Amino acid sequence: MGYTRTEVPELENLMKYGKKKFVRYEEGAKIYSMGLHFFQELAKEAGAIYHVKRIVLVNTELIDEYLENFRDA
């Protein structure tokens, strides 16, 4: 018997105010408006993945720093 996950209301608002540092793949893909597979690859390249027992969490601060490297000046 599995557990059902509940959706986090107004996830984007939590991110704007810095209250959500770690997200799962699905949440992160929604926040950054990209596909799930691409977000997983991006998180791996950024070194932002944390394995906690059977859960994979992504550090959004590290993702933000990694994305800043691709900014056009």
ROMILO-334994 format. One record per residue (C-alpha): residue number from 0; residue in three letters; x, y, z. Coordinates in nm, 4 decimals, always signed. Layout:
<pts>
+-----+-----+----------+----------+----------+
|   i |  aa |       px |       py |       pz |
+-----+-----+----------+----------+----------+
| NUM | Ala |        X |        Y |        Z |
...
+-----+-----+----------+----------+----------+
</pts>
This chain:
<pts>
+-----+-----+----------+----------+----------+
|   i |  aa |       px |       py |       pz |
+-----+-----+----------+----------+----------+
|   0 | Met |  +0.0000 |  +0.0000 |  +0.0000 |
|   1 | Gly |  +0.1545 |  +0.3276 |  -0.1111 |
|   2 | Tyr |  +0.1162 |  +0.6759 |  +0.0176 |
|   3 | Thr |  -0.0498 |  +0.9439 |  -0.1882 |
|   4 | Arg |  +0.1348 |  +1.2710 |  -0.2284 |
|   5 | Thr |  -0.0446 |  +1.5965 |  -0.1813 |
|   6 | Glu |  +0.0145 |  +1.8963 |  -0.4039 |
|   7 | Val |  +0.1761 |  +2.1975 |  -0.2415 |
|   8 | Pro |  -0.0558 |  +2.4964 |  -0.2835 |
|   9 | Glu |  +0.1052 |  +2.7969 |  -0.4486 |
|  10 | Leu |  +0.4468 |  +2.6377 |  -0.4848 |
|  11 | Glu |  +0.5783 |  +2.9280 |  -0.6891 |
|  12 | Asn |  +0.4937 |  +3.1742 |  -0.4112 |
|  13 | Leu |  +0.6930 |  +2.9679 |  -0.1635 |
|  14 | Met |  +0.9937 |  +2.9809 |  -0.3950 |
|  15 | Lys |  +0.9719 |  +3.3588 |  -0.4410 |
|  16 | Tyr |  +1.0044 |  +3.4165 |  -0.0693 |
|  17 | Gly |  +1.2776 |  +3.1569 |  -0.0195 |
|  18 | Lys |  +1.0778 |  +2.9210 |  +0.1988 |
|  19 | Lys |  +1.1346 |  +2.6078 |  -0.0110 |
|  20 | Lys |  +1.5004 |  +2.5169 |  -0.0517 |
|  21 | Phe |  +1.4608 |  +2.1504 |  -0.1454 |
|  22 | Val |  +1.2118 |  +2.0169 |  -0.3984 |
|  23 | Arg |  +1.1447 |  +1.6874 |  -0.5712 |
|  24 | Tyr |  +1.1949 |  +1.6441 |  -0.9428 |
|  25 | Glu |  +0.8297 |  +1.7044 |  -1.0335 |
|  26 | Glu |  +0.8038 |  +2.0208 |  -0.8262 |
|  27 | Gly |  +1.1311 |  +2.1568 |  -0.9616 |
|  28 | Ala |  +1.0300 |  +2.0960 |  -1.3214 |
|  29 | Lys |  +0.7123 |  +2.2975 |  -1.2607 |
|  30 | Ile |  +0.8954 |  +2.5798 |  -1.0851 |
|  31 | Tyr |  +1.1542 |  +2.6188 |  -1.3595 |
|  32 | Ser |  +0.9028 |  +2.5591 |  -1.6413 |
|  33 | Met |  +1.0899 |  +2.2738 |  -1.8056 |
|  34 | Gly |  +1.0400 |  +1.9076 |  -1.8753 |
|  35 | Leu |  +1.0999 |  +1.6472 |  -1.6081 |
|  36 | His |  +1.3837 |  +1.4698 |  -1.7890 |
|  37 | Phe |  +1.5668 |  +1.7937 |  -1.8674 |
|  38 | Phe |  +1.5320 |  +1.9102 |  -1.5056 |
|  39 | Gln |  +1.6765 |  +1.5808 |  -1.3816 |
|  40 | Glu |  +1.9782 |  +1.6195 |  -1.6101 |
|  41 | Leu |  +2.0219 |  +1.9829 |  -1.5068 |
|  42 | Ala |  +2.0140 |  +1.8918 |  -1.1372 |
|  43 | Lys |  +2.2759 |  +1.6208 |  -1.1904 |
|  44 | Glu |  +2.5054 |  +1.8578 |  -1.3818 |
|  45 | Ala |  +2.4664 |  +2.1224 |  -1.1107 |
|  46 | Gly |  +2.5487 |  +1.8743 |  -0.8337 |
|  47 | Ala |  +2.2249 |  +1.9672 |  -0.6586 |
|  48 | Ile |  +2.0897 |  +1.6179 |  -0.5883 |
|  49 | Tyr |  +2.0502 |  +1.4795 |  -0.2368 |
|  50 | His |  +1.9452 |  +1.1212 |  -0.1678 |
|  51 | Val |  +1.7568 |  +1.0889 |  +0.1597 |
|  52 | Lys |  +1.6637 |  +0.7245 |  +0.2114 |
|  53 | Arg |  +1.4359 |  +0.6600 |  -0.0889 |
|  54 | Ile |  +1.3628 |  +1.0232 |  -0.1690 |
|  55 | Val |  +1.5574 |  +1.2403 |  -0.4127 |
|  56 | Leu |  +1.5671 |  +1.6091 |  -0.3290 |
|  57 | Val |  +1.7083 |  +1.8923 |  -0.5386 |
|  58 | Asn |  +1.8649 |  +2.2022 |  -0.3871 |
|  59 | Thr |  +1.7117 |  +2.4984 |  -0.5683 |
|  60 | Glu |  +1.9866 |  +2.7356 |  -0.4544 |
|  61 | Leu |  +2.2486 |  +2.5290 |  -0.6367 |
|  62 | Ile |  +2.0269 |  +2.5133 |  -0.9452 |
|  63 | Asp |  +1.9967 |  +2.8939 |  -0.9429 |
|  64 | Glu |  +2.3741 |  +2.9372 |  -0.9145 |
|  65 | Tyr |  +2.4302 |  +2.6894 |  -1.1978 |
|  66 | Leu |  +2.1802 |  +2.8659 |  -1.4242 |
|  67 | Glu |  +2.3474 |  +3.2030 |  -1.3611 |
|  68 | Asn |  +2.6557 |  +3.0689 |  -1.5412 |
|  69 | Phe |  +2.4563 |  +3.0577 |  -1.8657 |
|  70 | Arg |  +2.3355 |  +3.4171 |  -1.8446 |
|  71 | Asp |  +2.4158 |  +3.6382 |  -2.1436 |
|  72 | Ala |  +2.5957 |  +3.9536 |  -2.0443 |
+-----+-----+----------+----------+----------+
</pts>
